[in-house]
């Protein structure tokens, strides 16, 4: 056999023999049909996956309907609790307002009770004074100084008070003034203040004009760091050298 025939026979065997490559016949589909088919296949796979997920939850004991019902119940309970909380807050605010009103009323009543107590004490003092006054009706022209008091009001300032009483049953008013002699200790030394001469601003408080009695009170200053040792009050009638009444108060 010639080399040419052998080469031809080898090519025929390679093309149509057992070792020849396989041939596949496929049907060609256009994109107009292929795209809906792909979408349908995707939808089918998604549906099977969702059904499997839901069915798996059901088999695992998870009931979506029961969970939704329980969630709705919890939301309703939360809404009720929120409403009750708002009502309680409003009630608490109302109670706090009532409590503040009650406290204010109690404070007012306490203040009024204290004022009435002070007024009662003052009325008792006035009653004692009236008794003294009527007991001295047979002593016309008698002048006395009662309840002389002095206390520290603030730094270097003292407050004084007294009651000047005129005995008997006078028909006219008495006009005059008070003179105060204050002994003050300051810095290891003692000094004497004469009011109103040393402090003219006290003259108004020391004026006297009354028929039966007059309550007198006011303030005066002492030297810095000074302390009041004693106080003497004198009732002076214009044109008279001798005081009508004198009263001493020792504080030390």
Residue frames relative to the residue before (quaternion, step in Angstrom):
aa qw qx qy qz dx dy dz
X 1.0000 0.0000 0.0000 0.0000 0.00 0.00 0.00
X 0.4527 -0.7096 0.4788 0.2495 3.45 -0.98 0.89
X 0.6360 -0.5406 0.3827 0.3960 3.58 -1.15 0.49
X 0.6261 0.5478 -0.3558 0.4258 3.60 0.96 -0.62
X 0.6658 0.4884 -0.3045 0.4748 3.58 0.99 -0.83
X 0.6339 0.5195 -0.3461 0.4566 3.57 1.02 -0.73
X 0.6530 0.5055 -0.3238 0.4617 3.60 0.90 -0.77
X 0.6476 0.5141 -0.3168 0.4646 3.61 1.00 -0.78
X 0.6645 0.5023 -0.3156 0.4546 3.54 0.97 -0.84
X 0.6344 0.5254 -0.3419 0.4525 3.57 1.04 -0.74
X 0.6556 0.5114 -0.3213 0.4531 3.64 0.92 -0.74
X 0.6349 0.5238 -0.3341 0.4594 3.58 1.09 -0.77
X 0.6566 0.5049 -0.3213 0.4590 3.56 0.99 -0.80
X 0.6577 0.5105 -0.3176 0.4538 3.58 1.01 -0.77
X 0.7012 0.4674 -0.2738 0.4635 3.57 1.10 -0.65
X 0.8256 0.1989 -0.0793 0.5221 3.60 0.85 -0.96
X 0.5395 0.6466 -0.4050 0.3561 3.59 1.19 0.01
X 0.7568 -0.3676 0.2781 0.4636 3.56 -1.37 -0.24
X 0.7151 0.4478 -0.2524 0.4738 3.57 1.00 -0.81
X 0.4224 0.7068 -0.4720 0.3151 3.59 1.25 0.12
X 0.5687 -0.5896 0.4391 0.3690 3.71 -1.08 0.60
X 0.4841 -0.6679 0.4874 0.2864 3.54 -1.18 0.79
X 0.2764 -0.7469 0.5857 0.1506 3.53 -1.17 0.63
X 0.1320 -0.7819 0.6066 0.0572 3.64 -0.90 0.94
X 0.2124 -0.7652 0.5998 0.0974 3.53 -1.03 0.90
X 0.0289 -0.8188 0.5721 -0.0386 3.61 -0.49 1.13
X 0.4131 -0.6864 0.5478 0.2411 3.52 -1.23 0.70
X 0.3180 -0.7633 0.5325 0.1809 3.61 -0.71 0.94
X 0.1106 -0.7768 0.6192 0.0304 3.59 -0.94 1.12
X 0.4092 -0.7077 0.5174 0.2529 3.54 -0.94 0.84
X 0.6466 -0.5218 0.3872 0.3998 3.63 -1.27 0.32
X 0.5609 0.6029 -0.4007 0.4017 3.61 1.13 -0.42
X 0.7349 0.3486 -0.2186 0.5391 3.61 1.12 -0.56
X 0.6324 0.5613 -0.3465 0.4060 3.55 1.08 -0.69
X 0.6581 0.5359 -0.3238 0.4182 3.66 0.94 -0.85
X 0.6689 0.4609 -0.3306 0.4805 3.69 0.83 -0.77
X 0.6284 0.5333 -0.3486 0.4463 3.56 1.04 -0.68
X 0.6541 0.5025 -0.3151 0.4694 3.59 1.01 -0.78
X 0.6497 0.5103 -0.3192 0.4643 3.58 1.00 -0.81
X 0.6511 0.5101 -0.3182 0.4633 3.57 0.95 -0.83
X 0.6447 0.5129 -0.3231 0.4657 3.56 1.01 -0.83
X 0.6438 0.5176 -0.3253 0.4602 3.62 1.02 -0.81
X 0.6506 0.5132 -0.3153 0.4625 3.58 0.97 -0.86
X 0.6420 0.5249 -0.3227 0.4563 3.56 1.02 -0.85
X 0.6610 0.4995 -0.3086 0.4672 3.58 0.97 -0.86
X 0.6530 0.5097 -0.3174 0.4615 3.63 0.97 -0.85
X 0.6525 0.5099 -0.3172 0.4622 3.58 0.96 -0.85
X 0.6606 0.4913 -0.3179 0.4703 3.56 0.94 -0.84
X 0.6423 0.5150 -0.3334 0.4593 3.60 1.05 -0.73
X 0.6708 0.4915 -0.3062 0.4633 3.62 0.91 -0.89
X 0.6459 0.5088 -0.3258 0.4666 3.55 0.99 -0.85
X 0.6524 0.5087 -0.3120 0.4671 3.56 1.03 -0.78
X 0.6438 0.5181 -0.3237 0.4608 3.59 1.03 -0.76
X 0.6784 0.4783 -0.2893 0.4768 3.57 0.93 -0.95
X 0.6603 0.4960 -0.3108 0.4706 3.55 0.97 -0.83
X 0.6271 0.5281 -0.3341 0.4650 3.58 1.09 -0.71
X 0.6352 0.5104 -0.3324 0.4749 3.60 1.02 -0.73
X 0.6398 0.5214 -0.3286 0.4591 3.57 0.97 -0.82
X 0.6746 0.4775 -0.2976 0.4778 3.58 0.95 -0.92
X 0.6803 0.4825 -0.2904 0.4691 3.59 1.12 -0.63
X 0.6193 -0.5783 0.3400 0.4079 3.62 1.20 0.07
X 0.5690 0.5851 -0.3907 0.4257 3.62 1.24 0.13
X 0.0833 -0.7907 0.6065 -0.0045 3.51 -0.56 1.28
X 0.3616 -0.7698 0.4844 0.2050 3.56 -0.33 1.23
X 0.6358 0.5294 -0.3370 0.4494 3.58 0.98 -0.73
X 0.6651 0.4919 -0.3062 0.4711 3.58 0.96 -0.88
X 0.6353 0.5265 -0.3295 0.4589 3.56 1.03 -0.80
X 0.6563 0.5025 -0.3110 0.4691 3.59 0.95 -0.88
X 0.6462 0.5147 -0.3199 0.4640 3.60 1.00 -0.81
X 0.6639 0.4978 -0.3016 0.4696 3.58 0.96 -0.87
X 0.6382 0.5211 -0.3242 0.4648 3.58 1.04 -0.77
X 0.6404 0.5145 -0.3231 0.4699 3.57 1.01 -0.81
X 0.6459 0.5138 -0.3200 0.4652 3.60 0.99 -0.81
X 0.6558 0.5036 -0.3165 0.4649 3.59 0.97 -0.83
X 0.6427 0.5126 -0.3266 0.4663 3.58 1.00 -0.75
X 0.6379 0.5116 -0.3251 0.4750 3.59 1.03 -0.78
X 0.6494 0.5042 -0.3173 0.4726 3.61 0.96 -0.85
X 0.6407 0.5183 -0.3282 0.4617 3.59 1.00 -0.78
X 0.6415 0.5149 -0.3265 0.4655 3.60 1.00 -0.79
X 0.6465 0.5091 -0.3200 0.4696 3.60 0.99 -0.83
X 0.6578 0.5071 -0.3080 0.4640 3.58 0.95 -0.91
X 0.6381 0.5229 -0.3241 0.4630 3.57 1.03 -0.79
X 0.6503 0.5061 -0.3130 0.4723 3.59 0.99 -0.82
X 0.6574 0.4966 -0.3110 0.4738 3.58 0.96 -0.86
X 0.6270 0.5368 -0.3361 0.4535 3.58 1.03 -0.76
X 0.6456 0.5099 -0.3188 0.4707 3.60 0.99 -0.83
X 0.6502 0.5074 -0.3181 0.4677 3.58 0.98 -0.82
X 0.6559 0.5068 -0.3148 0.4624 3.59 0.97 -0.83
X 0.6332 0.5224 -0.3340 0.4632 3.58 1.01 -0.77
X 0.6502 0.5066 -0.3151 0.4704 3.58 0.97 -0.86
X 0.6556 0.5039 -0.3085 0.4702 3.58 1.00 -0.83
X 0.6358 0.5269 -0.3238 0.4618 3.57 1.04 -0.80
X 0.6425 0.5141 -0.3210 0.4690 3.58 0.98 -0.83
X 0.6493 0.5156 -0.3122 0.4638 3.56 1.01 -0.83
X 0.6623 0.5001 -0.3043 0.4676 3.58 0.97 -0.85
X 0.6353 0.5162 -0.3309 0.4696 3.59 1.02 -0.78
X 0.6353 0.5147 -0.3302 0.4717 3.59 1.01 -0.77
X 0.6538 0.5006 -0.3144 0.4723 3.59 0.95 -0.87
X 0.6428 0.5233 -0.3254 0.4551 3.57 1.03 -0.81
X 0.6515 0.5044 -0.3212 0.4670 3.59 0.96 -0.80
X 0.6334 0.5148 -0.3321 0.4728 3.57 1.02 -0.78
X 0.6536 0.5133 -0.3138 0.4591 3.57 0.97 -0.88
X 0.6512 0.5071 -0.3191 0.4658 3.57 0.96 -0.85
X 0.6424 0.5191 -0.3237 0.4616 3.57 0.99 -0.81
X 0.6520 0.5056 -0.3112 0.4716 3.56 1.01 -0.85
X 0.6455 0.5128 -0.3225 0.4651 3.58 0.99 -0.80
X 0.6452 0.5108 -0.3257 0.4655 3.58 0.98 -0.82
X 0.6453 0.5152 -0.3175 0.4662 3.56 1.02 -0.82
X 0.6635 0.4969 -0.3064 0.4680 3.57 0.94 -0.89
X 0.6367 0.5200 -0.3344 0.4608 3.59 1.01 -0.79
X 0.6583 0.4993 -0.3110 0.4696 3.57 0.96 -0.85
X 0.6584 0.4991 -0.3121 0.4690 3.56 0.97 -0.82
X 0.6309 0.5271 -0.3355 0.4599 3.58 1.05 -0.77
X 0.6504 0.5033 -0.3159 0.4732 3.58 1.02 -0.82
X 0.6434 0.5110 -0.3249 0.4684 3.58 0.98 -0.80
X 0.6555 0.4989 -0.3169 0.4701 3.57 0.97 -0.82
X 0.6302 0.5288 -0.3359 0.4587 3.57 1.04 -0.74
X 0.6596 0.4920 -0.3043 0.4799 3.56 0.98 -0.87
X 0.6425 0.5130 -0.3207 0.4703 3.54 1.03 -0.80
X 0.6307 0.5314 -0.3294 0.4597 3.57 1.04 -0.78
X 0.6427 0.5140 -0.3181 0.4707 3.56 1.00 -0.85
X 0.6559 0.5082 -0.3084 0.4653 3.55 0.98 -0.87
X 0.6470 0.5120 -0.3251 0.4621 3.60 0.99 -0.80
X 0.6252 0.5223 -0.3455 0.4657 3.59 1.06 -0.70
X 0.6399 0.5127 -0.3223 0.4730 3.54 1.04 -0.79
X 0.6469 0.5118 -0.3147 0.4697 3.55 1.00 -0.84
X 0.6339 0.5264 -0.3307 0.4601 3.58 1.03 -0.77
X 0.6433 0.5055 -0.3228 0.4758 3.57 1.00 -0.82
X 0.6350 0.5265 -0.3279 0.4604 3.52 1.04 -0.76
X 0.6576 0.5101 -0.3133 0.4574 3.60 0.92 -0.89
X 0.6247 0.5255 -0.3423 0.4651 3.55 1.02 -0.73
X 0.6550 0.4957 -0.3086 0.4796 3.56 1.00 -0.85
X 0.6342 0.5486 -0.3227 0.4390 3.52 1.04 -0.84
X 0.7031 0.4534 -0.2700 0.4767 3.57 0.87 -0.94
X 0.6256 0.5299 -0.3500 0.4530 3.56 1.11 -0.55
X 0.7150 0.4160 -0.2472 0.5045 3.58 1.22 -0.47
X 0.3254 0.7752 -0.4955 0.2182 3.61 1.17 0.33
X 0.6670 0.4898 -0.3133 0.4659 3.56 1.17 -0.45
X 0.6765 0.4499 -0.2866 0.5077 3.59 1.31 0.06
X 0.0714 -0.8314 0.5495 0.0415 3.62 0.39 1.11
X 0.7843 0.3295 -0.2517 0.4615 3.53 -1.13 0.77
X 0.4914 0.6591 -0.4446 0.3556 3.62 1.25 -0.10
X 0.0750 -0.7845 0.6153 0.0181 3.59 -0.93 0.94
X 0.0289 0.8019 -0.5946 0.0515 3.58 -0.80 1.01
X 0.2871 -0.7122 0.6130 0.1862 3.54 -1.32 0.50
X 0.0581 -0.8189 0.5707 -0.0200 3.57 -0.60 1.16
X 0.8604 0.1547 -0.1264 0.4688 3.51 -1.35 0.57
X 0.1487 0.7819 -0.5801 0.1733 3.57 0.78 1.05
X 0.0887 0.7940 -0.5910 0.1113 3.60 -0.77 1.05
X 0.0007 0.7683 -0.6401 0.0062 3.55 -1.26 0.60
X 0.0833 0.7845 -0.6088 0.0832 3.56 -0.98 0.89
X 0.5799 -0.5981 0.4278 0.3506 3.52 -1.24 0.57
X 0.2657 -0.7838 0.5456 0.1315 3.55 -0.77 1.08
X 0.7411 -0.1776 0.1375 0.6327 3.59 1.04 -0.86
X 0.7713 -0.3403 0.2222 0.4898 3.57 -1.24 -0.09
X 0.8670 0.0001 -0.0516 0.4956 3.55 -0.87 1.14
X 0.6589 0.4436 -0.3254 0.5131 3.63 1.16 0.48
X 0.1046 -0.7846 0.6101 0.0350 3.57 -0.92 0.97
X 0.2673 -0.7392 0.5991 0.1524 3.53 -1.19 0.69
X 0.1107 -0.7943 0.5959 0.0414 3.57 -0.93 0.92
X 0.0022 0.7770 -0.6295 -0.0034 3.56 -1.26 0.45
X 0.0905 0.7764 -0.6189 0.0773 3.55 -1.21 0.59
X 0.2899 -0.7186 0.6021 0.1924 3.51 -1.37 0.18
X 0.1706 -0.7845 0.5926 0.0659 3.57 -0.67 1.17
X 0.0983 -0.8244 0.5572 -0.0135 3.57 -0.58 1.22
X 0.1856 -0.7600 0.6165 0.0880 3.54 -1.05 0.86
X 0.3169 -0.7973 0.4883 0.1592 3.56 -0.51 1.15
X 0.6944 0.4655 -0.3557 0.4178 3.51 -1.38 0.12
X 0.4943 -0.6142 0.5111 0.3423 3.52 -1.27 -0.51
X 0.0600 -0.8505 0.5218 0.0281 3.58 0.49 1.21
X 0.3773 -0.7277 0.5307 0.2156 3.52 -1.18 0.62
X 0.7538 0.3114 -0.1855 0.5481 3.59 1.18 -0.40
X 0.5505 -0.5994 0.4672 0.3455 3.55 -1.33 0.13
X 0.3692 -0.6956 0.5707 0.2327 3.51 -1.23 0.59
X 0.0858 -0.7780 0.6217 0.0285 3.56 -0.97 0.90
X 0.3116 0.7279 -0.5606 0.2425 3.54 -0.83 0.99
X 0.3344 -0.7238 0.5488 0.2512 3.56 -1.11 -0.60
X 0.4516 -0.6537 0.5404 0.2770 3.52 -1.36 0.26
X 0.1463 -0.7382 0.6485 0.1145 3.52 -1.25 0.59
X 0.1485 -0.7897 0.5922 0.0595 3.56 -0.86 1.00
X 0.1226 -0.7506 0.6463 0.0632 3.53 -1.05 0.92
X 0.0598 -0.8197 0.5691 -0.0260 3.58 -0.45 1.26
X 0.2095 -0.7567 0.6103 0.1055 3.56 -0.81 1.07
X 0.0558 -0.8240 0.5618 -0.0467 3.57 -0.60 1.22
X 0.2132 -0.7474 0.6182 0.1175 3.56 -1.07 0.90
X 0.1467 0.7813 -0.5897 0.1424 3.55 -0.78 1.07
X 0.8570 0.0311 -0.0485 0.5120 3.56 -0.81 1.03
X 0.7026 -0.4655 0.2733 0.4637 3.58 1.02 0.69
X 0.6934 0.4060 -0.2719 0.5295 3.58 1.29 0.06
X 0.3363 -0.7218 0.5722 0.1964 3.54 -1.27 0.49
X 0.0346 -0.7813 0.6231 0.0099 3.53 -1.10 0.74
X 0.3221 -0.7404 0.5625 0.1781 3.55 -1.24 0.44
X 0.1662 -0.7647 0.6176 0.0779 3.53 -0.95 0.98
X 0.1377 -0.7713 0.6171 0.0731 3.54 -0.97 0.89
X 0.0854 -0.8083 0.5826 0.0006 3.53 -0.61 1.19
X 0.5776 -0.1626 -0.7986 -0.0472 1.54 -2.01 1.55
X 0.3679 0.7630 -0.4868 0.2133 3.65 1.20 0.06
X 0.7365 0.4187 -0.2421 0.4730 3.60 0.84 -0.95
X 0.7795 0.1492 -0.0853 0.6024 3.59 1.16 -0.51
X 0.2256 -0.8345 0.4866 0.1259 3.63 0.20 1.26
X 0.5870 0.5936 -0.3859 0.3926 3.62 1.13 -0.48
X 0.6310 0.5248 -0.3444 0.4559 3.64 1.23 -0.19
X 0.4398 0.7308 -0.4447 0.2734 3.63 1.25 -0.17
X 0.6404 0.5409 -0.3390 0.4270 3.60 0.94 -0.83
X 0.6864 0.4818 -0.2912 0.4603 3.61 0.90 -0.90
X 0.7128 0.4650 -0.2546 0.4592 3.61 1.14 -0.58
X 0.4721 0.6633 -0.4564 0.3588 3.61 1.24 0.09
X 0.1848 -0.7796 0.5926 0.0825 3.57 -1.09 0.77
X 0.2099 0.7313 -0.6322 0.1467 3.53 -0.99 0.95
X 0.3477 0.7254 -0.5117 0.3019 3.58 -0.16 1.26
X 0.4443 -0.6769 0.5207 0.2708 3.53 -1.35 0.23
X 0.8097 0.1879 -0.0834 0.5496 3.57 0.86 -0.96
X 0.7812 -0.1820 0.1451 0.5793 3.59 0.85 -0.94
X 0.1026 -0.7746 0.6209 0.0629 3.55 -1.32 0.36
X 0.2966 -0.7285 0.5918 0.1766 3.53 -0.97 0.92
X 0.0986 -0.8018 0.5894 0.0041 3.56 -0.83 1.05
X 0.1612 0.7672 -0.6108 0.1109 3.56 -0.99 0.90
X 0.1781 0.7705 -0.5949 0.1437 3.54 -1.20 0.61
X 0.4078 -0.6888 0.5388 0.2627 3.56 -1.31 -0.25
X 0.0382 -0.7652 0.6402 0.0556 3.54 -1.31 0.39
X 0.4461 -0.7016 0.5022 0.2379 3.54 -1.25 0.54
X 0.2060 -0.7370 0.6293 0.1356 3.52 -1.26 0.56
X 0.6506 -0.4967 0.3660 0.4428 3.63 -1.15 0.31
X 0.6543 -0.5272 0.3560 0.4089 3.61 -1.12 0.57
X 0.8236 0.1551 -0.1615 0.5210 3.54 -0.81 1.08
X 0.4702 0.7026 -0.4279 0.3196 3.57 1.27 0.07
X 0.1835 -0.7659 0.6086 0.0969 3.53 -1.27 0.53
X 0.4287 -0.7199 0.4916 0.2374 3.55 -0.81 1.06
X 0.2291 -0.7894 0.5595 0.1058 3.57 -0.78 1.09
X 0.7945 -0.1068 0.1069 0.5882 3.58 0.90 -0.89
X 0.1543 -0.7704 0.6144 0.0721 3.53 -1.29 0.45
X 0.0846 -0.7797 0.6199 0.0263 3.56 -0.93 0.95
X 0.1434 -0.7839 0.6017 0.0542 3.58 -0.88 1.00
X 0.0678 -0.7942 0.6039 0.0003 3.55 -0.96 0.95
X 0.2771 -0.7229 0.6082 0.1752 3.56 -1.05 0.83
X 0.0793 -0.8152 0.5735 -0.0165 3.55 -0.58 1.23
X 0.2134 -0.7529 0.6124 0.1120 3.53 -0.98 0.97
X 0.5496 -0.6364 0.4129 0.3499 3.61 -0.82 0.91
X 0.8113 0.2452 -0.2039 0.4900 3.56 -0.96 0.94
X 0.6700 0.4505 -0.3033 0.5061 3.61 1.24 0.00
X 0.3641 -0.7430 0.5216 0.2080 3.58 -0.89 0.94
X 0.6979 0.4393 -0.2664 0.4989 3.57 1.08 -0.66
X 0.4605 -0.6857 0.4810 0.2941 3.62 -0.83 0.91
X 0.4952 -0.6526 0.4892 0.2993 3.55 -1.13 0.68
X 0.7878 -0.0400 0.0474 0.6128 3.60 1.16 -0.63
X 0.0898 -0.7847 0.6126 0.0310 3.55 -1.16 0.69
X 0.0162 0.7887 -0.6141 0.0230 3.56 -1.09 0.79
X 0.1988 -0.7930 0.5700 0.0826 3.57 -0.90 1.00
X 0.0807 -0.7693 0.6327 0.0368 3.55 -1.23 0.70
X 0.1425 -0.7862 0.5991 0.0519 3.58 -0.71 1.13
X 0.1732 -0.8114 0.5552 0.0582 3.54 -0.80 1.07
X 0.7656 0.2685 -0.1678 0.5600 3.64 1.20 -0.26
